[in-house]
Amino acid sequence: MNCTDFLAKLTDYFDGEIDPALLTEVKEHLGTCHHCEVVVNTTRQTIDVYRHRQPYEFPEELSTRLRAAVMERCLAVGKLPDVEVVGATKSAKK
Amino acid sequence: MAATTPTPEVDLTVLPPDLLEAVQAEPPHPDVELVARAKAGDTAAFEQLVRQYERQIFRTAQHITQNREDAEDITQDVFFKAFQKLEQFQGNSKFSTWLVRIAVNESLMRLRKRKTSKTVSMDQDVQTEEGSIPRDFAEWRPNPEQNYSQDELAEILRKTIAGLPPGFRTVFTLRDIENLSTEETAEALGLSVPAVKSRLLRARLQLRERLSRYFRKTKEGSK
């Protein structure tokens, strides 16, 4: 297995979707190729840092405001079957 | 757009006993009951679904549009559309995947309207070979989080993912940040599984390459 073959299998390797025979080849390649070993380590760190450090905040205030706006719009149209909303406003606030 | 991928009917009588037992023992996803209650007119059940998925939908929209106001509008629109089209949801996919698919479509539509990027579809932006071949082979510091404050790190992550073409950052967001399976990501984006895998590989490699500029270990071991 060379580096190009290895890269082609990288996604399956990360996702644990690689057949055992190929996995042995991948591990053998990693044992002899420092560049590919670095690529594996730093790609794994890339995934981890994004997964654990969400770059966008979703504060409770935003959650509450969005949910209230959504439910107001939904109740205003009352599209669900058998739903009659007494006093619902016709204009959905956005 | 609703996820309408049909699930093939399975004749349970032809399944081997062990598989039949596994199929029958699998409990229904909790959303199934909430969706059924919402369809029957229980708005509290629908609000519970909003509560469960608003964060995921907001983040997905913000990652794709790179704009907070757009993400807020899209989050509202996604749940409002889902509410209106609830009867069309047949349960062939997870409810969350159905929502994500609506969110992706709304987000791409928003990008097209903004016209700040020529690359606003899942197909037009994937021809680049950038990042397909790794060039930076430096190890990173033991932990990037130890060398930057939370705010600095968040800014680096935002800037870096913003530089990816929308088609790549959408796949990375769904698969690696929101933790959808490859199959769910494919379903949400209307792509084949091999197409998702190919884009995911390139997205991961491009991000790795770009983050290496910040995180690579220097000889002095300093920033």
Contacts between the chains, C-beta under 8 A, distances in Angstrom:
chain1	res1	chain2	res2	distance
A	7	B	133	7.9
A	7	B	134	7.6
A	7	B	201	7.5
A	7	B	205	7.8
A	10	B	201	5.9
A	10	B	204	7.7
A	10	B	205	7.9
A	11	B	197	4.8
A	11	B	200	5.6
A	11	B	201	4.6
A	11	B	204	7.6
A	12	B	197	7.4
A	14	B	204	7.9
A	15	B	182	6.7
A	17	B	182	8.0
A	34	B	137	7.4
A	35	B	134	7.2
A	35	B	137	4.6
A	38	B	137	4.8
A	38	B	138	7.1
A	38	B	139	5.7
A	39	B	134	4.9
A	39	B	137	7.3
A	39	B	205	7.7
A	39	B	208	7.2
A	41	B	139	6.6
A	41	B	140	7.6
A	42	B	139	7.1
A	42	B	140	5.4
A	42	B	208	5.2
A	42	B	211	7.7
A	42	B	212	6.4
A	42	B	215	7.7
A	43	B	204	5.3
A	43	B	205	6.8
A	43	B	208	4.7
A	45	B	140	5.7
A	45	B	144	6.9
A	45	B	215	7.5
A	46	B	204	6.2
A	46	B	207	5.0
A	46	B	208	4.5
A	46	B	211	5.7
A	47	B	176	4.9
A	47	B	204	6.7
A	49	B	144	5.9
A	49	B	145	7.1
A	49	B	153	7.6
A	49	B	157	6.8
A	49	B	211	7.5
A	50	B	157	6.2
A	50	B	161	7.3
A	50	B	172	7.6
A	50	B	176	6.2
A	50	B	177	5.3
A	50	B	207	7.6
A	51	B	176	6.3
A	51	B	177	6.0
A	51	B	179	7.4
A	53	B	145	6.9
A	53	B	150	7.6
A	53	B	153	5.8
A	53	B	154	6.7
A	53	B	157	6.3
A	54	B	59	6.8
A	54	B	177	7.4
A	55	B	154	4.7
A	55	B	155	7.9
A	55	B	157	4.0
A	55	B	158	4.5
A	55	B	161	7.2
A	56	B	58	7.8
A	56	B	59	5.6
A	56	B	62	5.0
A	56	B	63	7.3
A	56	B	68	7.9
A	56	B	71	7.9
A	56	B	158	7.4
A	58	B	54	7.9
A	58	B	55	4.8
A	58	B	58	5.6
A	58	B	59	6.6
A	62	B	58	7.6
A	62	B	72	7.4
A	63	B	51	7.8
A	63	B	54	6.0
A	63	B	55	7.1
A	66	B	54	5.9
A	66	B	58	7.2
A	66	B	72	6.4
A	66	B	75	5.4
A	66	B	76	6.3
A	67	B	47	6.8
A	67	B	50	5.4
A	67	B	51	6.4
A	67	B	54	6.2
A	69	B	76	5.4
A	70	B	50	5.6
A	70	B	54	7.8
A	70	B	75	7.7
A	70	B	76	5.4
A	70	B	79	4.5
A	70	B	80	6.2
A	70	B	83	7.9
A	71	B	43	7.1
A	71	B	46	7.9
A	71	B	47	5.7
A	71	B	50	7.2
A	73	B	76	6.8
A	73	B	80	4.9
A	74	B	43	7.1
A	74	B	46	6.8
A	74	B	79	7.4
A	74	B	80	6.2
A	74	B	83	4.4
A	75	B	43	6.7
A	77	B	83	7.9
A	77	B	84	6.9
A	79	B	83	6.3
A	79	B	84	4.9
A	79	B	86	7.8
A	80	B	38	6.8
A	80	B	39	7.0
A	80	B	41	5.0
A	80	B	43	7.0
A	80	B	46	7.4
A	80	B	83	7.2
A	80	B	86	6.8
A	81	B	39	6.9
A	81	B	40	7.3
A	81	B	41	6.1
A	81	B	87	7.4
A	82	B	40	7.1
A	82	B	41	4.4
A	83	B	41	4.5
A	83	B	43	6.8
A	92	B	80	7.6
A	94	B	73	7.2
A	94	B	76	6.4
